[in-house]
Amino acid sequence: MTAGGLTAEEIQELGYERTPKGWAPLEVAEEHRQTGLTRAQWQRFSFVTARGWAALPESGLRTFALATCLGKMMTKAGTFDRVRNVGDALCVVVRPGIRDRVISLLGAPDPDLRMWRRHVAGWIGVGMAHRCDSQPRYSVTLFFEPQETCPACAQADISVPARRTSEYRLPDISVPANVAIPGVALRDGEGDAALALSNEAEA
């Protein structure tokens, strides 16, 4: 008998499984078995600063981290007011001026934004970003964990190519075969016109 008066077999019949941390729902136990992480561990976040991320070698992860550090934090109320509690943060919006600041920190020239486009396509492909129609042109919304529905604009199936994609040519991108490259990532055709926007516009 357990402390709750049920046998181990009865608890298992209710959809629970014993883990190193105690009894847990089957899906939680399976997640822990596959990854070695508990749900609490999956919810942890880093305190690495923008200076720290900028010091690391070039990668899509480094670019994403810098963009989340410098972008505009959206609250769950849909505003850009100061976030006073971690639980109030919804996502991060990166507008062209912030994007240019991020690129300037990468230490590699990207005049035609090919590297930025490649990274954004990868983020969207794994459900970590979205091009919201409600945000200024050339902006990208970044998430804190993979999503199927954009938390900022509520668009569902966000990894599916959206309209207007035929107007633009996909750049020469090399990503794993199992990662989709949705055209929505490039729908705005970022280029020299976007680079002309000043950082002051982001203030």
N, C-alpha and C positions, 0 to 999 in steps of 0.2 A: 504494500500500500504506500501511496505518496502522502505528502502532507495534506493534500486536498481531498484525500479519501478515495482517489482513483488509482487503479493499477497502471503500470507503464503501458500495457496493451490497450487499456481503455483510452488513455491519453493519445496514443498513436492513432486510434480509430477516429478521434476527433480532429485529425489533420495536423498533429504536432509531431515533432521529432526531437530527440535529445541531441544537444550540441554541447561543446565545451563550456558555453555560457548558460546552459540550462535548456529547458524546453522552448521550442520556437516553431512558428508555423512552417509547414513544409517548404513553401517558396523561399522563406528566409533561410532555412537550413540548406536548401539546394544552392542558393546564391553563395553562402559561406563555403560550401564544399567546393564549388567551382572556382572561387576567387581567393579564398583564404581570408576574406574581409567580412566583418559584421556590418549590419546596416548603419550602426553608429559610426564605424570607421569610414564608410562610404560618404558620410555627411561631413567629414572633416574638411577644412580648407587651409590654404597656405598663408603664411604671413610674409612671404617673400615680397620685397618692395620692387618698384619699377627699376630702380638702379640695379637690384640683384638680377632680375630677369634680363636686363640689357647686357649684363656681363657674360651671359651664357652663349654658347654657339648658336648659329642660325638654325631655326626650325619653325614649323607651324605652331608648335606648342608655345615657343618663346614669343612669337608674334601675337598669339591669342592672349597670353598672359599680360603682355605690355598693353594691349588694347583694352583689356578689362581694368587694368590699373588706371589708365588715363581717360577712358571713356566716361560718358555721363551716366550715372547710376539712376535707373528708373525705380521708383517706389511702387509698392503694390497698389497705391492709389492712382497710379498712372502719371505721377508728377516727377519733376526732377529736384524736389526739395531735398535738403540735407537728410541723409540717412542716419538716424540716431541708434538704430538697432539692426543687427544683421538680419533678423526676421522680416524687416520692412523692405529689404531689397528684392526687386523682381528680376531685373536683367540690366545689361549695360548697352547703351546706344553709342556707336562710334560714327561720328559725322566726318565729312571730308577733312576739316581742319585738324581734328584729333588723329585721323588716319595718317595725315602727312607728318604729324609729330612722331607717331609710332614708327613710320618708315625711316624718319631721320635718325632714330635711335638704333636701327638695325645694323648700321655700319656697312651696308651694301647698297649700291645705287639701284634704284628701281624706277627710272624715269617714265616708263610706260605702264607701270603698275602690274606687270606680269606676275611678279612674286606675290604681291598682295592678292591678286585675283586667284592665284593657285591656292593660297592658304584659305581664303574665304570659301572657295568651292569645296575644299575638304571639310571645313567646319559645317557648312550646310549639309553636306553629304552624310554626316554622322549625327545630325540633329542638334548641333550646338550653336547654330546661328540662323538668321532669317533676314531677308530684305523686306522690310515692312513698307507697304504703300503709304502708311500714315506718317512715316518719317521723311525728312528732307532727302532729296535725290542723292544717290551715292552712299547713303548711310547703310550700316549693317548693325543688326541687333544681336548681341551675344548672350548666351545662356549660362547658367551656373551648373547645369547638368543636362544630359540629352533630353530633348522634348519632341513630341509628335505634333503638338499644337503650340504655336508661338505665344508665349505669355504676355507679350506686349500688344499684339493686334488680334489675337485669338484665331488666326488663320490655321486651319487644320491641314494635315498631310503636307507639312512644310518642306519635306524632302522631295516632293513631286515638282517637276518643272512647271513654272507658271507661264502666264501669257507673255507675249512680246519677245520671246526668246529667239525667234527666227530672225529678228532684226539685227542680231549681233553674232559675230563669229566666235566660237569657243577658242580660247588660246591653246597653245600646245602644252597640255598639262599631263603630268605623269603621276598617277595615284594608284593605289592598289585596285585590282579588278573588282573587288567586292564592295568598293565605295562608289556610290553613284555620284555623277557630276551634274547636278541639276542646273539647267540654264538660268533659273532664277538668280543664281549667284552672280551672273554676269549681265543681267537684264539692262542695267544702267550704262553699260559700256564705258566704264570709267577710263578716263584718259587725260589729255592735256587740259581740256576744259575744266575738269574737276580739280586739277592741280592749281588752277588759277585762283581758286577760292582761298581766301586768307584765313589764317589761324584766328584772327580777331573775330571772325564770324561765329566761332564756337564759344566765345566768352558768354 
